[in-house]
């Protein structure tokens, strides 16, 4: 796992053309300070869930949707040590996923030992 989290932004595209249906395409913005090996691992995760890079549209596009494939993709990216954020036309299945909080806990949230 990397020392610091890798920030990935998936900018979802709501487009319908040819074999592409809504929410099966995204553009990605990845922290530029990563190794080629880690970049390849991230791209393999995209391909594992049916996304292929379309250079003319500058997007990753999935031809076929599979049940739960978007949430599984995000979970796999997070298992690599990535922090995934979503922009654009975010699919309904991903709207409930909250990014991890970077705020320090307040005193009210502190756990006190029981006596």
The first five atom37 places (N, CA, C, CB, O) and aatype in JSON, in Angstrom:
{
  "aatype": [20, 20, 20, 20, 20, 20, 20, 20, 20, 20, 20, 20, 20, 20, 20, 20, 20, 20, 20, 20, 20, 20, 20, 20, 20, 20, 20, 20, 20, 20, 20, 20, 20, 20, 20, 20, 20, 20, 20, 20, 20, 20, 20, 20, 20, 20, 20, 20, 20, 20, 20, 20, 20, 20, 20, 20, 20, 20, 20, 20, 20, 20, 20, 20, 20, 20, 20, 20, 20, 20, 20, 20, 20, 20, 20, 20, 20, 20, 20, 20, 20, 20, 20, 20, 20, 20, 20, 20, 20, 20, 20, 20, 20, 20, 20, 20, 20, 20, 20, 20, 20, 20, 20, 20, 20, 20, 20, 20, 20, 20, 20, 20, 20, 20, 20],
  "atom_mask": [
    [1, 1, 1, 1, 1],
    [1, 1, 1, 1, 1],
    [1, 1, 1, 1, 1],
    [1, 1, 1, 1, 1],
    [1, 1, 1, 1, 1],
    [1, 1, 1, 1, 1],
    [1, 1, 1, 1, 1],
    [1, 1, 1, 1, 1],
    [1, 1, 1, 1, 1],
    [1, 1, 1, 1, 1],
    [1, 1, 1, 1, 1],
    [1, 1, 1, 1, 1],
    [1, 1, 1, 1, 1],
    [1, 1, 1, 1, 1],
    [1, 1, 1, 1, 1],
    [1, 1, 1, 1, 1],
    [1, 1, 1, 1, 1],
    [1, 1, 1, 1, 1],
    [1, 1, 1, 1, 1],
    [1, 1, 1, 1, 1],
    [1, 1, 1, 1, 1],
    [1, 1, 1, 1, 1],
    [1, 1, 1, 1, 1],
    [1, 1, 1, 1, 1],
    [1, 1, 1, 1, 1],
    [1, 1, 1, 1, 1],
    [1, 1, 1, 1, 1],
    [1, 1, 1, 1, 1],
    [1, 1, 1, 1, 1],
    [1, 1, 1, 1, 1],
    [1, 1, 1, 1, 1],
    [1, 1, 1, 1, 1],
    [1, 1, 1, 1, 1],
    [1, 1, 1, 1, 1],
    [1, 1, 1, 1, 1],
    [1, 1, 1, 1, 1],
    [1, 1, 1, 1, 1],
    [1, 1, 1, 1, 1],
    [1, 1, 1, 1, 1],
    [1, 1, 1, 1, 1],
    [1, 1, 1, 1, 1],
    [1, 1, 1, 1, 1],
    [1, 1, 1, 1, 1],
    [1, 1, 1, 1, 1],
    [1, 1, 1, 1, 1],
    [1, 1, 1, 1, 1],
    [1, 1, 1, 1, 1],
    [1, 1, 1, 1, 1],
    [1, 1, 1, 1, 1],
    [1, 1, 1, 1, 1],
    [1, 1, 1, 1, 1],
    [1, 1, 1, 1, 1],
    [1, 1, 1, 1, 1],
    [1, 1, 1, 1, 1],
    [1, 1, 1, 1, 1],
    [1, 1, 1, 1, 1],
    [1, 1, 1, 1, 1],
    [1, 1, 1, 1, 1],
    [1, 1, 1, 1, 1],
    [1, 1, 1, 1, 1],
    [1, 1, 1, 1, 1],
    [1, 1, 1, 1, 1],
    [1, 1, 1, 1, 1],
    [1, 1, 1, 1, 1],
    [1, 1, 1, 1, 1],
    [1, 1, 1, 1, 1],
    [1, 1, 1, 1, 1],
    [1, 1, 1, 1, 1],
    [1, 1, 1, 1, 1],
    [1, 1, 1, 1, 1],
    [1, 1, 1, 1, 1],
    [1, 1, 1, 1, 1],
    [1, 1, 1, 1, 1],
    [1, 1, 1, 1, 1],
    [1, 1, 1, 1, 1],
    [1, 1, 1, 1, 1],
    [1, 1, 1, 1, 1],
    [1, 1, 1, 1, 1],
    [1, 1, 1, 1, 1],
    [1, 1, 1, 1, 1],
    [1, 1, 1, 1, 1],
    [1, 1, 1, 1, 1],
    [1, 1, 1, 1, 1],
    [1, 1, 1, 1, 1],
    [1, 1, 1, 1, 1],
    [1, 1, 1, 1, 1],
    [1, 1, 1, 1, 1],
    [1, 1, 1, 1, 1],
    [1, 1, 1, 1, 1],
    [1, 1, 1, 1, 1],
    [1, 1, 1, 1, 1],
    [1, 1, 1, 1, 1],
    [1, 1, 1, 1, 1],
    [1, 1, 1, 1, 1],
    [1, 1, 1, 1, 1],
    [1, 1, 1, 1, 1],
    [1, 1, 1, 1, 1],
    [1, 1, 1, 1, 1],
    [1, 1, 1, 1, 1],
    [1, 1, 1, 1, 1],
    [1, 1, 1, 1, 1],
    [1, 1, 1, 1, 1],
    [1, 1, 1, 1, 1],
    [1, 1, 1, 1, 1],
    [1, 1, 1, 1, 1],
    [1, 1, 1, 1, 1],
    [1, 1, 1, 1, 1],
    [1, 1, 1, 1, 1],
    [1, 1, 1, 1, 1],
    [1, 1, 1, 1, 1],
    [1, 1, 1, 1, 1],
    [1, 1, 1, 1, 1],
    [1, 1, 1, 1, 1],
    [1, 1, 1, 1, 1],
    [1, 1, 1, 1, 1]
  ],
  "atom_positions": [
    [[0.83, -1.17, 0.0], [0.0, 0.0, 0.0], [0.89, 1.25, 0.0], [-0.95, -0.01, 1.21], [1.9, 1.28, 0.69]],
    [[0.5, 2.26, -0.77], [1.33, 3.45, -0.84], [1.37, 4.2, 0.49], [0.82, 4.37, -1.94], [0.5, 4.03, 1.34]],
    [[2.39, 5.03, 0.65], [2.55, 5.79, 1.89], [1.47, 6.84, 2.06], [3.91, 6.45, 1.93], [0.96, 7.02, 3.16]],
    [[1.12, 7.52, 1.01], [0.05, 8.5, 1.09], [-1.05, 8.08, 0.12], [0.56, 9.95, 0.77], [-0.77, 7.46, -0.91]],
    [[-2.28, 8.4, 0.43], [-3.38, 8.0, -0.46], [-3.25, 8.65, -1.84], [-4.73, 8.36, 0.17], [-2.85, 9.81, -1.97]],
    [[-3.6, 7.89, -2.85], [-3.6, 8.39, -4.22], [-4.99, 8.94, -4.5], [-3.21, 7.26, -5.26], [-5.99, 8.25, -4.31]],
    [[-5.05, 10.17, -4.94], [-6.33, 10.79, -5.2], [-6.75, 10.53, -6.65], [-6.27, 12.3, -4.92], [-6.02, 10.84, -7.59]],
    [[-7.95, 9.95, -6.8], [-8.51, 9.67, -8.12], [-9.87, 10.33, -8.19], [-8.61, 8.12, -8.39], [-10.7, 10.16, -7.29]],
    [[-10.1, 11.09, -9.25], [-11.41, 11.68, -9.48], [-12.0, 11.02, -10.73], [-11.32, 13.24, -9.65], [-11.38, 11.02, -11.79]],
    [[-13.19, 10.47, -10.58], [-13.91, 9.9, -11.72], [-14.99, 10.9, -12.11], [-14.54, 8.48, -11.36], [-15.92, 11.17, -11.34]],
    [[-14.87, 11.46, -13.3], [-15.85, 12.41, -13.8], [-16.8, 11.66, -14.71], [-15.16, 13.62, -14.55], [-16.48, 11.37, -15.87]],
    [[-17.98, 11.34, -14.18], [-18.95, 10.5, -14.88], [-19.61, 11.26, -16.0], [-20.0, 9.97, -13.91], [-19.93, 12.45, -15.88]],
    [[-19.81, 10.56, -17.1], [-20.39, 11.13, -18.31], [-21.78, 10.55, -18.52], [-19.49, 10.86, -19.55], [-21.95, 9.33, -18.5]],
    [[-22.78, 11.39, -18.71], [-24.15, 10.94, -18.98], [-24.39, 11.11, -20.47], [-25.2, 11.75, -18.12], [-25.02, 12.07, -20.91]],
    [[-23.88, 10.16, -21.23], [-23.98, 10.25, -22.69], [-24.61, 8.98, -23.24], [-22.6, 10.48, -23.32], [-24.44, 7.9, -22.68]],
    [[-25.33, 9.11, -24.32], [-25.9, 7.96, -25.02], [-25.49, 8.05, -26.48], [-27.46, 7.91, -24.87], [-25.97, 8.91, -27.22]],
    [[-24.61, 7.17, -26.89], [-24.2, 7.11, -28.28], [-23.75, 5.69, -28.57], [-23.07, 8.15, -28.59], [-22.96, 5.12, -27.82]],
    [[-24.23, 5.14, -29.64], [-23.85, 3.78, -30.01], [-24.13, 2.8, -28.9], [-22.38, 3.73, -30.39], [-25.27, 2.69, -28.44]],
    [[-23.12, 2.08, -28.47], [-23.27, 1.07, -27.43], [-23.15, 1.64, -26.02], [-22.23, -0.01, -27.63], [-23.32, 0.92, -25.04]],
    [[-22.87, 2.93, -25.9], [-22.68, 3.54, -24.59], [-24.01, 4.04, -24.07], [-21.67, 4.68, -24.66], [-24.73, 4.78, -24.74]],
    [[-24.33, 3.62, -22.86], [-25.54, 4.12, -22.2], [-25.13, 5.0, -21.03], [-26.46, 2.95, -21.74], [-23.96, 5.03, -20.65]],
    [[-26.09, 5.69, -20.48], [-25.81, 6.62, -19.38], [-25.03, 5.93, -18.27], [-27.11, 7.19, -18.83], [-25.29, 4.78, -17.93]],
    [[-24.08, 6.64, -17.72], [-23.28, 6.22, -16.58], [-22.36, 5.04, -16.86], [-24.17, 5.87, -15.45], [-21.95, 4.36, -15.92]],
    [[-22.03, 4.78, -18.08], [-21.07, 3.71, -18.33], [-19.77, 4.27, -18.89], [-21.65, 2.67, -19.3], [-18.97, 3.55, -19.48]],
    [[-19.57, 5.57, -18.7], [-18.35, 6.21, -19.17], [-17.89, 7.25, -18.16], [-18.57, 6.85, -20.55], [-18.7, 7.92, -17.53]],
    [[-16.58, 7.36, -18.01], [-16.03, 8.39, -17.14], [-14.67, 8.82, -17.64], [-15.94, 7.89, -15.69], [-13.96, 8.08, -18.32]],
    [[-14.31, 10.03, -17.28], [-12.95, 10.51, -17.46], [-12.28, 10.44, -16.1], [-12.91, 11.98, -18.06], [-12.93, 10.61, -15.07]],
    [[-11.01, 10.2, -16.1], [-10.31, 10.04, -14.84], [-9.19, 11.05, -14.69], [-9.76, 8.63, -14.72], [-8.49, 11.39, -15.64]],
    [[-9.05, 11.52, -13.46], [-7.97, 12.42, -13.1], [-7.25, 11.79, -11.92], [-8.5, 13.87, -12.75], [-7.82, 11.66, -10.84]],
    [[-6.01, 11.39, -12.14], [-5.24, 10.66, -11.13], [-4.08, 11.53, -10.67], [-4.72, 9.29, -11.68], [-3.44, 12.22, -11.47]],
    [[-3.82, 11.49, -9.37], [-2.67, 12.18, -8.79], [-1.44, 11.87, -9.65], [-2.44, 11.73, -7.3], [-1.14, 10.7, -9.9]],
    [[-0.75, 12.89, -10.09], [0.37, 12.69, -11.01], [1.63, 12.16, -10.34], [0.7, 13.97, -11.71], [2.57, 11.75, -11.02]],
    [[1.66, 12.15, -9.04], [2.85, 11.72, -8.31], [2.76, 10.24, -7.94], [3.04, 12.57, -7.05], [2.91, 9.87, -6.77]],
    [[2.51, 9.38, -8.94], [2.46, 7.94, -8.69], [3.4, 7.23, -9.66], [1.0, 7.4, -8.84], [3.77, 7.77, -10.7]],
    [[3.76, 6.03, -9.3], [4.67, 5.25, -10.14], [3.92, 4.68, -11.35], [5.32, 4.12, -9.34], [2.69, 4.59, -11.34]],
    [[4.66, 4.3, -12.36], [4.06, 3.66, -13.53], [3.39, 2.35, -13.14], [5.12, 3.41, -14.62], [2.36, 1.99, -13.69]],
    [[3.99, 1.65, -12.19], [3.42, 0.38, -11.73], [2.05, 0.6, -11.11], [4.36, -0.29, -10.71], [1.11, -0.15, -11.4]],
    [[1.92, 1.61, -10.25], [0.63, 1.89, -9.62], [-0.39, 2.36, -10.66], [0.78, 2.96, -8.52], [-1.56, 1.99, -10.59]],
    [[0.05, 3.15, -11.62], [-0.86, 3.59, -12.69], [-1.37, 2.38, -13.46], [-0.13, 4.59, -13.65], [-2.56, 2.31, -13.79]],
    [[-0.5, 1.42, -13.75], [-0.91, 0.21, -14.45], [-1.91, -0.6, -13.62], [0.31, -0.64, -14.8], [-2.86, -1.16, -14.17]],
    [[-1.69, -0.67, -12.32], [-2.61, -1.4, -11.44], [-4.0, -0.78, -11.47], [-2.08, -1.43, -9.99], [-5.01, -1.48, -11.51]],
    [[-4.06, 0.54, -11.45], [-5.34, 1.25, -11.49], [-6.04, 0.97, -12.81], [-5.13, 2.77, -11.29], [-7.24, 0.71, -12.84]],
    [[-5.31, 1.04, -13.91], [-5.9, 0.78, -15.23], [-6.39, -0.67, -15.34], [-4.87, 1.07, -16.34], [-7.42, -0.92, -15.97]],
    [[-5.67, -1.61, -14.72], [-6.13, -3.01, -14.72], [-7.45, -3.15, -13.98], [-5.07, -3.92, -14.09], [-8.3, -3.95, -14.37]],
    [[-7.63, -2.38, -12.92], [-8.91, -2.41, -12.18], [-10.04, -1.92, -13.09], [-8.83, -1.54, -10.9], [-11.12, -2.51, -13.1]],
    [[-9.78, -0.85, -13.84], [-10.81, -0.35, -14.76], [-11.2, -1.44, -15.77], [-10.31, 0.91, -15.5], [-12.38, -1.68, -16.02]],
    [[-10.19, -2.1, -16.34], [-10.45, -3.14, -17.34], [-11.15, -4.35, -16.73], [-9.14, -3.59, -17.98], [-11.99, -4.98, -17.38]],
    [[-10.81, -4.67, -15.48], [-11.43, -5.82, -14.81], [-12.95, -5.69, -14.75], [-10.87, -5.98, -13.39], [-13.67, -6.69, -14.79]],
    [[-13.43, -4.47, -14.66], [-14.87, -4.24, -14.56], [-15.48, -3.81, -15.89], [-15.15, -3.19, -13.52], [-16.57, -3.23, -15.91]],
    [[-14.81, -4.1, -16.98], [-15.38, -3.93, -18.31], [-15.14, -2.59, -18.97], [-16.8, -4.16, -18.24], [-15.72, -2.33, -20.03]],
    [[-14.33, -1.73, -18.4], [-14.06, -0.43, -19.0], [-12.86, -0.54, -19.93], [-13.82, 0.65, -17.91], [-11.85, -1.15, -19.59]],
    [[-12.97, 0.07, -21.08], [-11.87, 0.15, -22.04], [-11.63, 1.62, -22.35], [-12.17, -0.66, -23.35], [-12.57, 2.41, -22.39]],
    [[-10.39, 1.97, -22.57], [-10.05, 3.35, -22.84], [-10.41, 3.7, -24.27], [-8.57, 3.62, -22.58], [-10.01, 3.0, -25.2]],
    [[-11.17, 4.78, -24.45], [-11.55, 5.27, -25.76], [-10.79, 6.59, -25.96], [-13.11, 5.46, -25.89], [-11.15, 7.61, -25.37]],
    [[-9.76, 6.55, -26.78], [-8.9, 7.72, -26.94], [-9.6, 8.87, -27.65], [-7.65, 7.34, -27.71], [-9.31, 10.03, -27.36]],
    [[-10.51, 8.59, -28.56], [-11.18, 9.67, -29.28], [-12.13, 10.45, -28.37], [-11.94, 9.12, -30.48], [-12.37, 11.63, -28.6]],
    [[-12.68, 9.8, -27.35], [-13.56, 10.48, -26.39], [-12.84, 10.82, -25.08], [-14.77, 9.61, -26.09], [-13.44, 11.43, -24.19]],
    [[-11.58, 10.44, -24.97], [-10.77, 10.69, -23.76], [-11.51, 10.21, -22.52], [-10.43, 12.19, -23.63], [-11.6, 10.91, -21.52]],
    [[-12.04, 8.98, -22.61], [-12.82, 8.44, -21.5], [-12.65, 6.93, -21.42], [-14.32, 8.8, -21.67], [-12.24, 6.28, -22.38]],
    [[-12.98, 6.4, -20.25], [-13.08, 4.95, -20.05], [-14.55, 4.6, -20.24], [-12.54, 4.49, -18.61], [-15.42, 5.22, -19.62]],
    [[-14.83, 3.61, -21.09], [-16.2, 3.28, -21.45], [-16.44, 1.79, -21.24], [-16.5, 3.68, -22.91], [-15.62, 0.96, -21.63]],
    [[-17.58, 1.47, -20.63], [-17.99, 0.07, -20.45], [-19.11, -0.22, -21.43], [-18.43, -0.22, -18.97], [-20.11, 0.5, -21.48]],
    [[-18.96, -1.28, -22.2], [-19.98, -1.66, -23.17], [-21.18, -2.32, -22.49], [-19.4, -2.59, -24.23], [-22.32, -2.12, -22.9]],
    [[-20.91, -3.1, -21.47], [-21.98, -3.84, -20.78], [-21.93, -3.56, -19.29], [-21.86, -5.36, -21.05], [-20.87, -3.56, -18.67]],
    [[-23.08, -3.32, -18.74], [-23.17, -3.13, -17.29], [-23.38, -4.47, -16.62], [-24.31, -2.14, -16.93], [-24.13, -5.32, -17.11]],
    [[-22.71, -4.65, -15.49], [-22.87, -5.86, -14.69], [-23.4, -5.43, -13.33], [-21.52, -6.67, -14.56], [-23.09, -4.33, -12.88]],
    [[-24.19, -6.26, -12.66], [-24.74, -5.86, -11.36], [-23.63, -5.53, -10.35], [-25.63, -6.98, -10.81], [-22.72, -6.33, -10.12]],
    [[-23.73, -4.36, -9.75], [-22.81, -3.96, -8.7], [-21.4, -3.66, -9.14], [-22.77, -4.99, -7.69], [-20.51, -3.52, -8.3]],
    [[-21.15, -3.56, -10.44], [-19.77, -3.4, -10.91], [-19.17, -2.06, -10.53], [-19.71, -3.58, -12.39], [-17.95, -1.96, -10.37]],
    [[-19.97, -1.02, -10.4], [-19.41, 0.29, -10.06], [-18.95, 0.35, -8.61], [-20.43, 1.38, -10.34], [-17.87, 0.87, -8.32]],
    [[-19.75, -0.16, -7.71], [-19.35, -0.15, -6.3], [-18.16, -1.07, -6.06], [-20.53, -0.56, -5.39], [-17.31, -0.78, -5.23]],
    [[-18.1, -2.18, -6.79], [-16.95, -3.09, -6.67], [-15.69, -2.43, -7.21], [-17.23, -4.41, -7.41], [-14.61, -2.61, -6.65]],
    [[-15.81, -1.68, -8.29], [-14.67, -0.96, -8.85], [-14.11, 0.03, -7.83], [-15.06, -0.21, -10.14], [-12.9, 0.08, -7.6]],
    [[-14.99, 0.8, -7.2], [-14.56, 1.79, -6.22], [-13.91, 1.09, -5.02], [-15.75, 2.66, -5.75], [-12.88, 1.55, -4.52]],
    [[-14.49, -0.02, -4.56], [-13.92, -0.76, -3.43], [-12.53, -1.3, -3.78], [-14.84, -1.92, -3.03], [-11.63, -1.27, -2.94]],
    [[-12.35, -1.79, -5.01], [-11.03, -2.3, -5.42], [-10.0, -1.17, -5.51], [-11.14, -3.01, -6.78], [-8.85, -1.36, -5.13]],
    [[-10.41, 0.0, -5.99], [-9.5, 1.13, -6.05], [-9.1, 1.57, -4.64], [-10.15, 2.31, -6.81], [-7.94, 1.9, -4.39]],
    [[-10.05, 1.56, -3.72], [-9.75, 1.93, -2.34], [-8.83, 0.9, -1.68], [-11.04, 2.06, -1.53], [-8.03, 1.25, -0.82]],
    [[-8.95, -0.37, -2.08], [-8.06, -1.39, -1.52], [-6.61, -1.2, -1.98], [-8.55, -2.79, -1.93], [-5.69, -1.7, -1.35]],
    [[-6.42, -0.47, -3.08], [-5.08, -0.14, -3.55], [-4.49, 1.05, -2.78], [-5.1, 0.16, -5.05], [-3.31, 1.36, -2.94]],
    [[-5.3, 1.7, -1.97], [-4.84, 2.87, -1.23], [-5.25, 4.18, -1.88], [-3.35, 2.83, -1.09], [-4.63, 5.22, -1.65]],
    [[-6.29, 4.13, -2.7], [-6.76, 5.32, -3.4], [-7.93, 5.95, -2.65], [-7.16, 4.98, -4.84], [-8.71, 5.27, -2.0]],
    [[-8.03, 7.27, -2.77], [-9.19, 8.0, -2.31], [-9.94, 8.41, -3.56], [-8.8, 9.26, -1.41], [-9.44, 9.2, -4.36]],
    [[-11.15, 7.88, -3.73], [-11.92, 8.08, -4.95], [-13.0, 9.12, -4.71], [-12.54, 6.74, -5.45], [-13.79, 9.01, -3.77]],
    [[-13.03, 10.14, -5.57], [-14.11, 11.12, -5.54], [-14.82, 11.08, -6.89], [-13.57, 12.56, -5.24], [-14.26, 10.65, -7.9]],
    [[-16.06, 11.53, -6.88], [-16.89, 11.46, -8.08], [-17.38, 12.85, -8.44], [-18.08, 10.51, -7.87], [-17.71, 13.66, -7.57]],
    [[-17.42, 13.12, -9.73], [-17.91, 14.39, -10.26], [-18.82, 14.11, -11.44], [-16.75, 15.33, -10.68], [-18.91, 12.97, -11.91]],
    [[-19.49, 15.13, -11.9], [-20.31, 15.0, -13.09], [-21.62, 14.3, -12.8], [-19.56, 14.27, -14.15], [-22.23, 14.52, -11.76]],
    [[-22.05, 13.48, -13.72], [-23.31, 12.76, -13.61], [-23.08, 11.44, -12.87], [-23.94, 12.51, -15.01], [-23.0, 10.38, -13.49]],
    [[-22.96, 11.53, -11.56], [-22.62, 10.37, -10.73], [-23.76, 9.35, -10.77], [-22.32, 10.8, -9.26], [-24.91, 9.72, -10.54]],
    [[-23.46, 8.08, -11.04], [-24.49, 7.05, -11.06], [-25.16, 6.91, -9.69], [-23.88, 5.7, -11.49], [-24.54, 7.13, -8.66]],
    [[-26.43, 6.56, -9.71], [-27.22, 6.42, -8.48], [-26.56, 5.46, -7.49], [-28.63, 5.92, -8.81], [-26.58, 5.71, -6.28]],
    [[-25.96, 4.38, -7.97], [-25.36, 3.38, -7.08], [-24.14, 3.91, -6.34], [-24.98, 2.16, -7.87], [-23.71, 3.31, -5.36]],
    [[-23.57, 5.04, -6.8], [-22.39, 5.59, -6.15], [-22.68, 6.85, -5.34], [-21.34, 5.9, -7.19], [-21.8, 7.37, -4.65]],
    [[-23.89, 7.34, -5.4], [-24.21, 8.59, -4.7], [-24.2, 8.43, -3.19], [-25.55, 9.09, -5.14], [-23.98, 9.41, -2.48]],
    [[-24.43, 7.25, -2.69], [-24.46, 7.04, -1.24], [-23.08, 6.91, -0.63], [-25.27, 5.81, -0.92], [-22.93, 6.99, 0.59]],
    [[-22.05, 6.71, -1.46], [-20.7, 6.53, -0.95], [-20.12, 7.88, -0.57], [-19.79, 5.83, -2.0], [-20.0, 8.78, -1.39]],
    [[-19.78, 8.0, 0.69], [-19.21, 9.24, 1.21], [-17.69, 9.15, 1.16], [-19.69, 9.52, 2.65], [-17.14, 8.11, 1.5]],
    [[-17.01, 10.21, 0.74], [-15.55, 10.17, 0.8], [-15.1, 10.18, 2.25], [-14.94, 11.37, 0.03], [-15.8, 10.71, 3.11]],
    [[-13.96, 9.6, 2.54], [-13.49, 9.59, 3.92], [-13.26, 11.01, 4.44], [-12.2, 8.78, 4.04], [-12.78, 11.88, 3.71]],
    [[-13.61, 11.23, 5.67], [-13.47, 12.55, 6.27], [-12.01, 12.82, 6.61], [-14.35, 12.67, 7.53], [-11.31, 11.96, 7.13]],
    [[-11.57, 14.03, 6.3], [-10.2, 14.42, 6.62], [-10.17, 15.37, 7.8], [-9.53, 15.06, 5.4], [-9.11, 15.87, 8.19]],
    [[-11.35, 15.62, 8.37], [-11.42, 16.52, 9.51], [-11.04, 15.8, 10.79], [-12.82, 17.12, 9.63], [-11.29, 14.61, 10.94]],
    [[-10.45, 16.54, 11.7], [-10.11, 16.0, 13.01], [-11.4, 15.83, 13.81], [-9.1, 16.92, 13.76], [-12.3, 16.66, 13.7]],
    [[-11.51, 14.78, 14.62], [-12.71, 14.62, 15.43], [-12.81, 15.73, 16.48], [-12.72, 13.25, 16.11], [-11.81, 16.22, 16.99]],
    [[-14.04, 16.1, 16.78], [-14.27, 17.12, 17.8], [-14.27, 16.46, 19.17], [-15.61, 17.87, 17.56], [-14.25, 15.24, 19.28]],
    [[-14.29, 17.29, 20.22], [-14.31, 16.74, 21.58], [-15.58, 15.94, 21.82], [-14.19, 17.87, 22.62], [-15.56, 14.96, 22.56]],
    [[-16.67, 16.35, 21.21], [-17.94, 15.62, 21.38], [-17.87, 14.23, 20.79], [-19.1, 16.39, 20.74], [-18.57, 13.32, 21.26]],
    [[-17.04, 14.03, 19.77], [-16.92, 12.73, 19.11], [-15.87, 11.84, 19.77], [-16.59, 12.92, 17.66], [-15.73, 10.68, 19.39]],
    [[-15.15, 12.38, 20.72], [-14.08, 11.63, 21.36], [-14.66, 10.48, 22.18], [-13.22, 12.55, 22.26], [-15.72, 10.61, 22.79]],
    [[-13.97, 9.38, 22.18], [-14.4, 8.21, 22.97], [-13.73, 8.31, 24.32], [-14.04, 6.85, 22.26], [-12.51, 8.41, 24.43]],
    [[-14.56, 8.28, 25.34], [-14.01, 8.36, 26.7], [-14.1, 6.99, 27.33], [-14.77, 9.41, 27.57], [-15.07, 6.27, 27.1]],
    [[-13.11, 6.62, 28.11], [-13.14, 5.31, 28.74], [-14.26, 5.24, 29.79], [-11.78, 5.0, 29.39], [-14.52, 6.19, 30.52]],
    [[-14.91, 4.08, 29.83], [-15.99, 3.87, 30.81], [-15.42, 3.65, 32.19], [-16.87, 2.69, 30.4], [-14.34, 3.07, 32.34]],
    [[-16.14, 4.1, 33.18], [-15.68, 3.9, 34.55], [-16.66, 3.1, 35.34], [-15.43, 5.22, 35.23], [-16.43, 2.84, 36.52]]
  ]
}
